Amino acid sequence: MPGHEDVAAVVLSYQPDAGALEALLERIAPQVGRIILIDNGSAPPARHSLGVVLQRFPAVRALLLHENVGVAGGHNRGISLAADQGCKFVLLLDQDSLPAPDMVVQLLRGYEVAARQTTAVAAVGPCFVQNLSRTETSFVQLGWLHFKKRWCGAEPEELVPVDLLISSGALIAKKALDSVGLMREELFVDQVDTDWFLRARSRGWSIFGVCAAKMEHSLGDRTLRIWIGRWRDIPVHSPLRHYYAFRNGVFLSLRSGHPWRWKLATAQRLVGLLVVFTLLLPERSAHLKMMLAGACDGARGRLGAYGVTHNEAVG
């Protein structure tokens, strides 16, 4: 079985909360062979706080970028550094995630079990516990018209075959990265992980959720509890984040070779977001404006960072 020394954790930070980041580094340091921190152009006050935190963790290799290159760009820089150090696995982590003390060993065990079933295992990921509600979230498979939720059962060692994982907490094999390639940087943020995992699945790689591996994570700034057939807790993001969700969702639906099942499920999801956030939130006009702007830019293939440079996509 691969050991913790084979794993490099790539932590992405931007304007980090010093306390949350310190808790993450303290929790993950004993679980991995090395830690690579990519700071995505934080402002000087946050950069100073980050420096204070890093003094406690001298083994962390930090790359402090002068500009925000997005989630995809930050991950790619960390993955490249991990590959240069000969790591067999990369563990992607957001700054506000908090892995369980045994999360990595459970992921490695899950990977080993899955590898006995199929040699082409791209990644495994943990079961998330939402910070705000303290409830476990489901894993995701593609249905014909929607995203199918797959919940962990009573068996703690259960592996759940999935089509998608959230990037934070995902343990990705280097051999899969060599085959599939890096993250698509022009997406900047949102759907970056979705695009990579769908590309991996299209190349025959398998992906699994590991029920025994746990991680606390916030999936939004807060949650909105509404009744749509049943009570649902919907993560609430900023209008800017909804711009990226609509832009990248529309772009990938129109211009990628991803499955039609994903495109139909994404269309349903975006319509749901449009209805919910333009009817139920006080800042509905701001959300609507950014959603429509994102959809227009996605249809035109205008990518990159919002308000900085729009790169015309090819293909």
C-alpha positions in Angstrom: 0.0 0.0 0.0 1.3 3.5 -0.8 2.3 5.5 2.3 2.0 9.1 3.4 5.5 9.8 2.1 4.1 9.3 -1.5 1.6 12.2 -1.0 2.1 15.9 -1.6 -0.6 18.2 -0.3 -1.2 21.2 -2.5 -2.9 23.9 -0.4 -4.4 26.9 -2.3 -4.8 30.1 -0.4 -6.3 33.6 -1.2 -6.9 36.2 1.5 -6.8 33.3 4.0 -8.1 33.4 7.6 -5.0 32.8 9.6 -6.7 30.6 12.2 -8.4 28.3 9.7 -5.2 27.9 7.6 -3.1 27.2 10.7 -5.7 24.5 11.8 -5.5 22.9 8.3 -1.7 22.8 8.2 -1.5 21.4 11.7 -4.0 18.7 10.8 -2.5 17.7 7.5 1.2 17.9 8.3 1.5 14.5 10.0 -0.6 12.8 7.2 1.5 13.6 4.1 5.1 13.6 2.9 5.3 17.2 2.0 3.1 20.3 1.8 3.1 22.8 -1.0 1.2 26.1 -0.4 0.3 28.3 -3.3 -0.9 31.8 -2.3 -2.9 33.3 -5.1 -1.9 36.9 -4.9 -3.2 37.8 -1.4 -3.1 41.5 -0.4 -0.2 42.6 1.9 -2.2 42.4 5.2 -3.2 38.8 4.5 0.2 38.0 3.1 1.7 39.2 6.4 -0.6 37.0 8.4 0.2 34.1 6.1 3.9 34.6 6.8 3.3 34.4 10.5 1.5 31.1 10.1 4.2 29.7 7.9 6.8 30.4 10.5 5.2 27.6 12.5 5.6 25.2 9.6 9.1 25.5 8.2 8.8 22.3 6.2 6.0 23.9 4.0 7.2 25.0 0.6 5.4 28.2 -0.2 5.0 29.8 -3.6 3.7 33.4 -3.1 2.2 34.5 -6.4 2.0 38.2 -7.3 -1.4 37.9 -9.0 -4.5 35.7 -8.7 -4.1 33.0 -11.4 -7.3 31.3 -10.3 -8.0 27.9 -8.8 -6.9 26.0 -11.9 -3.6 28.0 -12.3 -2.8 27.7 -8.6 -3.5 23.9 -8.6 -1.4 23.5 -11.7 1.6 25.2 -10.2 1.4 23.1 -7.1 0.9 19.9 -9.1 4.0 20.7 -11.1 6.1 21.3 -8.0 4.8 18.0 -6.5 5.7 16.1 -9.7 9.2 17.6 -9.6 9.7 16.1 -6.2 8.7 12.6 -7.3 5.4 12.3 -5.6 3.0 9.6 -6.6 -0.1 11.3 -5.4 -1.3 14.9 -5.1 -3.9 15.9 -2.4 -5.7 19.1 -3.3 -6.9 21.2 -0.4 -8.7 24.5 0.0 -7.6 26.9 2.8 -10.8 26.5 4.7 -11.0 22.7 4.6 -10.3 20.6 7.7 -9.4 16.9 7.1 -10.0 14.3 9.8 -6.8 13.1 11.5 -6.9 9.8 9.5 -8.3 11.2 6.2 -5.2 10.5 4.1 -4.6 7.0 5.3 -8.3 6.2 4.7 -8.0 7.6 1.2 -4.9 5.6 0.5 -6.6 2.4 1.7 -9.6 3.2 -0.4 -7.3 3.8 -3.4 -5.6 0.4 -2.8 -8.9 -1.4 -2.6 -10.1 0.3 -5.8 -6.9 -0.5 -7.6 -7.5 -4.2 -7.0 -10.7 -3.8 -8.9 -9.4 -1.7 -11.8 -5.8 -0.6 -12.6 -7.0 2.8 -13.9 -8.0 4.6 -10.7 -7.6 8.4 -11.2 -8.6 9.7 -7.8 -10.5 9.1 -4.6 -12.2 11.6 -2.4 -13.6 12.0 1.1 -17.1 12.3 2.5 -17.7 15.9 3.4 -19.2 17.2 6.6 -20.6 20.7 6.1 -19.3 23.1 8.7 -22.6 25.0 9.1 -25.1 22.2 9.2 -22.8 19.4 10.5 -24.4 17.0 7.9 -22.7 14.7 5.6 -23.0 15.4 1.8 -23.5 12.9 -0.9 -21.2 11.8 -3.7 -22.3 12.5 -7.3 -23.0 10.3 -10.3 -24.5 11.4 -13.7 -28.1 10.5 -14.3 -30.0 11.1 -17.5 -31.5 14.4 -16.6 -30.0 15.3 -13.2 -27.1 14.6 -10.9 -27.7 11.5 -8.9 -26.8 11.6 -5.2 -25.0 8.6 -3.8 -24.9 8.4 0.0 -22.6 6.4 2.1 -24.4 3.4 3.7 -23.9 1.7 7.0 -20.7 0.0 5.9 -17.7 2.3 6.8 -15.3 0.7 4.4 -17.7 1.3 1.4 -16.3 2.7 -1.8 -18.8 4.6 -4.0 -18.1 4.8 -7.8 -18.6 8.4 -8.8 -18.3 10.6 -11.9 -17.2 13.8 -10.1 -15.4 14.8 -6.9 -14.9 18.2 -5.3 -11.3 19.2 -5.8 -10.6 19.9 -2.1 -9.8 16.6 -0.5 -9.3 14.8 -3.8 -6.3 12.4 -3.8 -5.2 12.2 -7.5 -2.7 9.7 -8.9 0.2 11.3 -10.8 -0.2 8.7 -13.5 -3.7 9.9 -14.1 -2.5 13.5 -14.3 0.2 12.4 -16.8 -2.6 10.8 -18.9 -5.4 13.4 -18.6 -3.3 16.6 -18.3 -3.5 19.5 -15.9 -6.4 21.7 -15.0 -7.9 24.0 -17.6 -6.6 27.4 -16.5 -8.8 29.6 -18.7 -11.8 28.5 -16.6 -10.2 30.3 -13.7 -12.6 29.2 -11.0 -15.7 26.9 -10.9 -16.2 23.7 -12.9 -12.4 23.3 -12.9 -12.6 20.0 -11.0 -15.7 18.9 -12.9 -13.9 19.5 -16.3 -10.9 17.5 -15.1 -12.8 14.5 -13.7 -15.0 14.3 -16.8 -11.9 14.3 -19.0 -10.5 11.5 -16.8 -13.7 9.5 -17.1 -13.7 9.9 -20.9 -10.3 8.3 -21.0 -11.4 5.3 -19.0 -10.2 6.3 -15.6 -12.3 5.4 -12.5 -13.1 7.7 -9.6 -14.3 6.7 -6.1 -15.7 8.2 -3.0 -14.2 6.8 0.3 -16.9 6.7 3.0 -14.3 6.2 5.8 -12.4 9.4 4.9 -14.0 12.5 6.3 -13.3 16.2 5.9 -15.1 19.3 7.1 -15.7 21.9 4.4 -17.9 24.8 3.7 -19.6 24.6 0.3 -20.7 28.3 0.3 -20.6 31.5 2.2 -23.8 30.4 4.0 -26.7 28.1 3.3 -30.3 28.8 2.3 -32.9 26.4 3.5 -35.9 26.1 1.2 -38.7 23.7 0.5 -38.7 22.3 -3.1 -40.5 19.0 -2.7 -38.5 18.5 0.5 -36.3 20.7 2.7 -33.0 21.5 0.9 -29.9 23.3 2.1 -28.5 25.3 -0.8 -25.0 26.8 -0.6 -25.1 30.6 -1.1 -22.2 32.1 -3.1 -21.5 35.7 -4.2 -22.8 37.1 -7.4 -19.3 36.9 -8.9 -19.1 33.2 -8.1 -22.4 32.8 -9.9 -20.9 34.6 -12.9 -18.2 31.9 -13.1 -20.7 29.1 -12.6 -22.9 30.2 -15.5 -20.0 31.2 -17.8 -18.1 27.9 -17.4 -21.3 25.8 -17.3 -22.5 27.3 -20.6 -19.0 27.2 -22.2 -18.4 23.6 -21.3 -21.9 22.6 -22.4 -21.5 24.2 -25.8 -17.8 23.6 -26.6 -16.6 20.5 -24.7 -16.9 16.9 -25.5 -18.4 16.1 -22.1 -21.3 13.7 -21.9 -24.8 14.9 -22.8 -26.0 13.6 -19.5 -23.8 16.1 -17.7 -24.8 18.9 -20.1 -28.5 18.3 -19.4 -28.0 18.0 -15.6 -25.9 21.2 -15.7 -28.7 23.0 -17.6 -31.2 21.9 -15.0 -28.9 23.1 -12.2 -28.3 26.5 -13.8 -32.0 27.1 -14.3 -32.6 26.1 -10.6 -29.9 28.6 -9.5 -31.4 31.3 -11.6 -34.9 30.8 -10.1 -33.8 30.4 -6.5 -31.3 33.3 -6.3 -33.4 35.8 -8.3 -36.5 35.2 -6.2 -35.3 34.5 -2.7 -32.3 36.6 -2.0 -32.4 40.4 -1.2 -29.5 41.1 -3.7 -31.4 39.3 -6.5 -30.6 42.0 -9.1 -26.9 41.6 -8.6 -27.1 37.8 -8.9 -29.3 38.0 -12.0 -26.9 40.5 -13.7 -23.9 38.3 -13.1 -25.6 35.1 -14.1 -26.7 36.6 -17.4 -23.3 38.1 -18.0 -21.7 34.7 -17.3 -24.0 32.9 -19.7 -23.3 35.5 -22.5 -19.6 35.2 -22.0 -19.7 31.4 -21.9 -21.7 31.3 -25.1 -19.1 33.6 -26.8 -16.1 31.7 -25.3 -14.8 34.6 -23.4 -12.8 33.1 -20.5 -10.2 34.1 -18.0 -10.5 36.3 -14.9 -13.7 38.5 -14.8 -13.0 42.2 -15.4 -9.3 41.6 -16.2 -8.8 39.8 -19.5 -11.2 37.8 -21.5 -9.4 35.2 -23.5 -11.2 33.9 -26.6 -11.3 30.2 -26.3 -10.3 28.0 -29.2 -12.5 25.0 -30.2 
